């Protein structure tokens, strides 16, 4: 038999031997349970990634190392995630995507188990390397899988739901981790993260259907994608906008301490406001991205430029600082869904490889923003972060406005 029916190839357009075209891609109905399972995966990964920030001192004391040495747990995860985002789609291109996602979630579980049982820094770093592999691989594939689980017109909404996992983790991971660490020790927070990963694994087993490999990512494909103008513009915009964001946000606490002069409890409340703002910003970003991913990025960027400038000029006011930082979280919520939608729609034929490039660009932007913002903070003080953010995000927003994707008129 040399023909295939649509039922045999539900995820891709198939042309049979008599040149009849099978109907496409994606089923007309949306698999929201599968989308929810991806959101759970993102929540578990980002929670595990953020936990050391609130537990660093306790971890360092328990393992008998300096705070700086313990902080390399965060560095290890970020560096490995950048590499994994580029290589996991290549190494797993012949495997069912459901099996790959389950394997990456299993790495998250193993990472949490190792963290709980770690008695040396080396063991802890191994656990963070496993987390980095899971994190980078999962992020590189999430958008491509979402595209296969829902119709195209619901893709931006699906991505906003998946990225809600980031917002919930941002709101809850640090304060809950700190609270549990104070009551029961730092390992208890990783026990809780491990329980979340077990639940995530079980939900994914039942919610995600079998998804045979669709793309054929390779090093050659990566370079071919980089030759596409719209891909290069998207990645350059990510480097500018995301580095600006992290330059501003990474050093927002020194600003609140030294410029606004807020108490520790007030700083915690403001950061909670930032996280809550990001939660709702994901939905707003998804709403805008459904209509235009270009405008999602432009609107978020323009708002952050105004907010960063207000901190730069009036950051000594507690009201201005609190409102600006909360709204900053809301505005940032538009970036992940906007950029993910942009990159996947720019390369629907190689969505996983494009997603890997996007995740790697995010990681590079995070590092460069933290470094660049830190240099400015050292030279001009706590306002250096907002200054860097204003300049970089302005450039990225203008680039997106001028060269970003526009709806195709039919």
C-alpha positions in Angstrom: 0.0 0.0 0.0 1.6 3.3 -1.1 -1.0 5.7 0.2 -1.5 7.1 3.6 -4.7 8.4 5.1 -5.1 11.6 7.1 -5.6 9.5 10.2 -2.1 8.1 9.7 -0.5 11.5 9.5 -2.5 13.8 11.6 0.3 16.2 12.3 1.5 17.1 8.9 0.3 17.7 5.4 0.7 14.5 3.4 0.5 14.1 -0.4 -0.4 10.6 -1.5 0.8 8.9 -4.7 -2.2 10.1 -6.6 -1.3 13.7 -5.5 -4.3 14.1 -3.3 -3.5 16.3 -0.3 -4.4 15.1 3.1 -5.9 17.7 5.3 -3.4 19.3 7.6 -1.8 19.5 10.5 -3.5 20.1 13.4 -6.7 18.7 14.6 -9.6 21.2 14.5 -10.1 20.6 18.2 -7.7 21.7 20.9 -6.1 19.4 23.4 -6.2 21.7 26.4 -5.2 18.9 28.8 -2.0 18.5 26.9 -1.4 22.2 27.0 -2.1 22.2 30.8 0.5 19.4 31.2 3.1 21.5 29.4 2.2 24.4 31.7 2.8 22.1 34.7 6.2 21.1 33.2 7.2 24.8 32.8 6.0 25.5 36.4 8.1 22.7 37.8 11.2 23.6 35.9 11.1 27.3 36.6 10.3 26.6 40.3 13.4 24.4 40.6 15.4 27.0 38.7 14.4 29.8 41.1 14.6 28.0 44.4 18.4 28.5 45.1 17.9 32.3 45.0 15.8 32.1 48.2 17.8 29.3 49.8 21.4 30.2 48.9 22.7 31.1 52.4 21.2 28.0 54.0 22.5 25.8 51.2 26.0 27.3 51.5 26.1 26.8 55.2 24.9 23.2 55.1 27.3 22.2 52.3 30.2 24.1 53.9 30.9 26.4 51.0 30.8 30.1 50.3 27.7 31.9 49.1 29.5 32.5 45.8 30.3 28.9 45.3 26.7 27.8 46.1 25.6 30.5 43.6 27.3 28.5 40.8 24.2 26.2 41.1 22.3 28.9 39.2 25.1 29.5 36.7 25.4 25.8 35.9 21.7 25.5 35.1 21.7 28.5 32.8 24.8 27.5 30.8 23.7 23.9 30.4 20.1 25.1 29.4 21.5 27.2 26.6 23.4 24.3 25.2 20.5 21.8 25.7 18.1 24.1 23.9 20.2 23.8 20.7 21.2 20.1 21.0 18.2 18.3 22.4 16.1 18.7 19.3 19.0 17.4 17.2 19.8 14.4 19.4 16.1 13.3 19.8 14.9 14.1 16.3 14.0 10.4 15.6 12.0 9.9 18.8 8.4 10.3 19.6 8.0 13.8 21.1 5.9 12.5 23.9 8.7 10.2 25.0 11.2 13.0 24.8 9.0 15.3 27.0 8.5 12.5 29.5 12.3 12.0 29.6 12.9 15.7 30.2 10.4 15.7 33.0 12.1 12.7 34.5 15.4 14.6 34.5 13.6 17.3 36.5 12.5 14.7 39.0 16.0 13.2 39.3 17.4 16.7 39.7 15.2 17.4 42.7 15.9 14.0 44.2 19.7 14.6 43.9 19.3 18.1 45.4 17.5 16.7 48.4 20.2 14.1 49.0 23.2 16.3 48.1 25.9 16.3 50.8 28.5 18.0 48.7 28.6 20.9 46.3 29.6 18.5 43.5 26.4 16.5 43.9 24.3 19.7 44.0 26.0 20.9 40.8 25.2 17.5 39.1 21.6 18.0 40.0 21.6 21.4 38.5 23.2 20.1 35.3 20.3 17.6 35.0 17.9 20.5 35.6 19.6 22.5 32.9 19.2 19.7 30.3 15.6 19.4 31.2 15.0 23.1 31.2 16.7 23.8 27.9 15.2 20.8 26.1 11.7 21.4 27.4 11.7 25.1 26.5 13.0 24.4 23.0 10.2 22.0 22.2 7.3 23.5 24.1 6.1 25.9 21.4 6.4 23.2 18.6 4.3 20.8 20.7 1.7 23.5 21.4 1.4 24.1 17.7 0.5 20.4 17.3 -1.9 20.3 20.2 -4.2 23.2 19.1 -5.4 24.8 15.9 -3.2 27.6 14.6 -5.7 30.4 15.6 -5.5 29.2 19.2 -1.7 28.9 19.3 -1.0 32.3 21.0 -3.6 31.5 23.6 -2.1 28.1 24.3 1.3 29.6 24.7 0.0 32.2 27.1 -1.5 29.4 29.2 1.8 27.4 29.1 3.7 30.5 30.1 1.4 31.1 33.0 3.4 28.4 34.6 6.4 30.8 34.6 4.3 33.5 36.3 3.0 31.2 39.0 6.5 30.0 39.7 7.8 33.6 39.7 5.2 34.6 42.2 5.4 31.5 44.5 8.8 29.8 44.2 11.0 32.3 46.0 8.7 33.2 49.0 7.4 29.7 49.5 10.9 28.3 49.2 12.2 30.7 51.8 9.3 30.0 54.1 9.7 26.2 53.9 13.5 26.5 54.2 13.1 28.5 57.4 10.7 26.0 58.9 12.1 22.6 57.8 15.4 23.3 56.1 16.3 24.1 52.5 15.9 20.5 51.4 12.2 20.5 52.1 11.7 23.0 49.3 13.2 20.6 46.8 11.1 17.8 48.3 8.0 19.9 47.4 9.5 20.5 43.9 10.0 16.8 43.5 6.3 16.1 44.3 5.3 18.7 41.7 7.5 16.9 39.1 5.9 13.5 39.9 2.4 15.0 39.4 3.6 16.6 36.2 5.0 13.3 34.9 1.7 11.5 35.6 -0.4 14.2 34.0 1.8 14.2 30.9 1.6 10.4 30.5 -2.2 10.6 30.2 -2.7 14.0 28.6 -0.1 14.1 25.8 -0.8 11.9 22.8 1.8 10.1 20.8 3.5 12.6 18.6 5.8 11.1 16.0 8.7 13.3 15.0 7.7 15.9 12.4 10.7 18.2 12.0 14.2 17.0 11.0 16.4 19.5 12.9 20.2 19.4 12.2 23.2 21.7 12.4 22.6 22.4 8.8 19.0 23.4 9.5 20.1 25.7 12.3 22.4 27.6 9.9 19.7 27.6 7.3 17.3 29.2 9.8 19.9 31.8 10.6 19.9 32.8 7.0 16.3 33.8 7.2 15.9 37.5 7.7 12.8 37.2 9.9 14.6 34.7 12.2 17.7 36.9 12.5 15.5 39.9 13.4 13.6 37.9 16.0 16.8 36.7 17.7 18.4 40.2 17.6 15.2 41.7 19.1 15.3 39.0 21.9 18.9 39.9 22.7 18.1 43.6 23.0 14.8 43.4 24.8 15.5 40.5 27.1 19.0 41.8 28.1 17.4 45.2 28.8 14.8 43.6 31.0 17.2 41.5 33.0 19.6 44.4 33.4 16.8 46.3 35.0 15.2 43.6 37.0 18.3 41.8 38.3 19.4 45.0 40.0 15.9 46.2 41.1 16.6 45.3 44.8 19.6 47.6 45.1 17.4 50.4 43.6 14.7 49.8 46.2 17.2 49.6 49.0 19.5 52.5 48.1 17.3 54.9 46.1 13.7 54.2 47.3 14.9 53.2 50.8 12.2 50.5 51.3 12.2 48.1 54.2 12.8 44.4 53.5 9.1 43.6 54.0 8.1 46.4 51.6 10.6 45.1 49.0 9.0 41.6 49.3 5.6 43.1 48.8 6.7 45.0 45.7 8.3 41.9 44.2 5.1 39.9 44.9 3.3 42.7 43.0 5.8 42.2 40.1 5.0 38.5 40.0 1.2 39.0 40.1 1.6 41.6 37.4 3.4 39.0 35.3 0.7 36.5 35.8 -1.9 38.7 34.3 0.5 40.0 31.7 0.8 36.6 30.2 -2.9 36.6 29.4 -2.8 40.1 28.1 0.2 39.2 26.0 -1.6 36.2 24.6 -4.6 38.3 23.8 -2.5 40.7 21.8 -0.3 38.1 20.2 -3.4 36.3 18.8 -3.9 39.4 16.7 -0.2 40.4 16.2 2.9 39.0 17.9 4.7 42.1 16.7 2.4 44.4 18.7 2.7 42.1 21.8 6.4 42.8 21.8 6.1 46.5 20.9 3.4 47.2 23.6 5.4 45.4 26.3 8.6 47.0 25.3 7.1 50.5 25.1 5.5 50.2 28.5 8.8 49.0 30.1 10.7 51.9 28.6 8.3 54.3 30.2 8.5 52.5 33.5 12.3 52.2 33.5 12.5 55.9 32.7 10.2 56.7 35.5 12.4 54.8 37.9 15.4 56.5 36.5 13.9 60.0 37.1 11.6 59.4 40.2 12.8 56.1 41.7 13.1 57.8 45.1 9.3 57.9 45.4 8.0 54.7 47.1 4.7 55.0 45.2 6.4 55.5 41.8 8.7 52.6 42.5 6.0 50.2 43.7 3.6 51.0 40.8 6.4 50.9 38.2 7.8 47.6 39.3 4.4 45.9 39.4 3.5 47.2 36.0 7.0 46.1 34.8 6.0 42.5 35.6 2.7 43.0 33.7 4.6 44.3 30.6 7.2 41.6 30.7 4.4 39.0 30.5 3.9 39.9 26.8 7.5 39.1 25.8 7.6 35.3 26.1 4.4 34.6 24.3 5.1 37.3 21.7 8.6 36.0 20.9 7.6 32.4 21.0 4.7 33.0 18.6 7.0 35.1 16.4 9.7 32.5 16.1 7.4 29.5 15.5 5.3 31.2 12.9 8.5 32.4 11.2 9.7 28.7 10.9 6.6 26.4 11.1 8.6 23.8 9.0 11.4 23.7 11.7 9.6 24.8 14.8 11.8 22.8 17.2 15.1 24.0 15.8 13.8 27.6 15.8 12.6 27.1 19.4 16.1 26.0 20.3 17.6 29.1 18.8 15.1 31.3 20.7 15.8 29.6 24.0 19.6 30.0 23.5 19.1 33.7 22.6 17.1 34.2 25.8 19.9 32.6 27.9 22.5 34.7 26.2 20.4 37.8 26.7 19.9 37.0 30.4 23.6 36.7 30.9 24.5 39.8 28.9 21.9 41.8 30.7 23.1 40.8 34.1 26.7 41.6 33.1 26.0 44.9 31.4 23.6 46.0 34.1 26.1 45.1 36.7 28.9 47.1 35.0 26.6 50.2 34.9 25.5 49.7 38.5 29.1 49.5 39.6 30.0 52.7 37.8 26.8 54.9 38.2 25.0 53.3 41.1 21.7 51.5 41.5 20.1 53.5 38.6 22.4 51.8 36.2 20.0 48.9 35.7 17.0 51.1 34.6 19.4 53.2 32.4 20.6 50.0 30.6 17.0 48.8 30.3 15.8 52.1 28.8 18.4 52.1 26.1 18.4 48.4 25.1 14.6 47.9 25.2 14.0 51.1 23.2 16.3 49.8 20.5 14.7 46.3 20.5 11.2 47.8 20.5 12.0 50.1 17.5 13.6 47.1 15.7 10.4 45.0 16.2 8.1 47.9 15.2 10.0 48.4 11.9 10.9 44.8 11.0 8.6 42.6 13.0 6.1 40.2 11.5 2.9 41.5 9.9 -0.3 39.6 9.2 -0.4 38.1 5.8 -3.3 39.5 3.8 -5.1 36.8 1.8 
